[in-house]
């Protein structure tokens, strides 16, 4: 069978790396195979495995960070609660784009949402000894499960694919009714499926959180990136959908990495509801000098982890938030290119017999964005990912994200305009070699 890259090259590399089941290959392993196969064959790969921003960092943030460094901020420890101006602007940002009121004290800077999630898991899992398990609405970010593995915290998971709409409530209740779920976590828009939970579904989640006194960790890593509507106008609807409209038991994880392409400086904020921030849990109080939930999160968990978040990066994010809230900087204008790339890529794949795995939100076609999912008739995830390597295309299998569907996650961040033509030709050859 004629392929752009000799099968022997790819297969030997997979064997050398000790990958027994390509369906379970990690992002780093897939990246490594692609890089080495590219070097050995001389054929440029269309790399779709890594979820890294492919755009320049927001200039308004870079300028503010440079200025802060030049003013000598690097020699000062940041306040564990965070730079006051960032807390103020984060509170404004949540009001401007979610239409929710969170006091500045509850907006806590973190070393990226990765650290925000880690500290949130620690706090939630210790709040009530009877509740020792986190529930994932999957598919999701694999590293969050690894964080719980590191902490020794149990988790449950289900694939939302078959539980959209009114089916979501009974499914959640089947877990929550056991009384052991301390927190529920999901991303919205979703990594990897780009599913966007609807207001009805978020209300179901909020109602369940209220009924079973469970904390919701809403991961907004891809803030306002549902490009089917313009969510970028400050203090004007439509707003970023959020569970915060339906419960006070929430923590919002807002990252600078994707919406502002500020991934390298590891900066984000966790916004804890006013009620939850001041809530006293007996088990936390006994362990941490009678501190309320929010101060346990900041002065115990974050302090123990890193004693604060990069000082100059906090100045950057504060200025980004201020600029977008004041209407000086429209971040959507810069990142909407991800949606444009997804539209072109989907057209190429679907024309050559591929299909979109997670294809709709309650009957509405899925948005074009940072990620989407593809499958091929008659092929498992592992078979498809492995086979595409022969055609110079790299992507990760959905199974690694907690999905039960056969298919791959495609990331649009590193696609260049000159790659659409070669991809089209390779997928035409793929379809010819794999007739359906």
ABEGO torsion letter per residue (X at the ends): XBBABBAAAAAAAAAAAGBABAAABBAAAAAAAAAAAAAAAGBBBBBAABBBBABBBBAAAAAAAAAAAAAGAAABBBBAAEBAAAAAAAAAAAAAAAGBBBBAAABBBBBEAAAAAAAAAAAAAAABAABABBBBBOBBBAAAAAAAAAAGBBBBBBBAAAABEAAAAAAAAAAAAAGABABBBBBOBBOAAGBBBBAAAAAAAAAAAAAAGBBBBBBAABBGABAABBAABBGBOBBBBBAAAABABBBBBBBAAAAAGAAAAGBBBBBBBAAAAABBBAAAAAABGGBBAAAAAAAAAAAAAAGEBBAAAAAAAAAAAAAAAAGABBAAAAAAAAAAAAAAAAAAAAAAGBBBABABBGGBBBBBBABBBBBBBGBBAAAAAAAAAAAGBBBBBAAAAGBABBEBBBBAAABBAAAAAAAAAAAAAAAAABBX
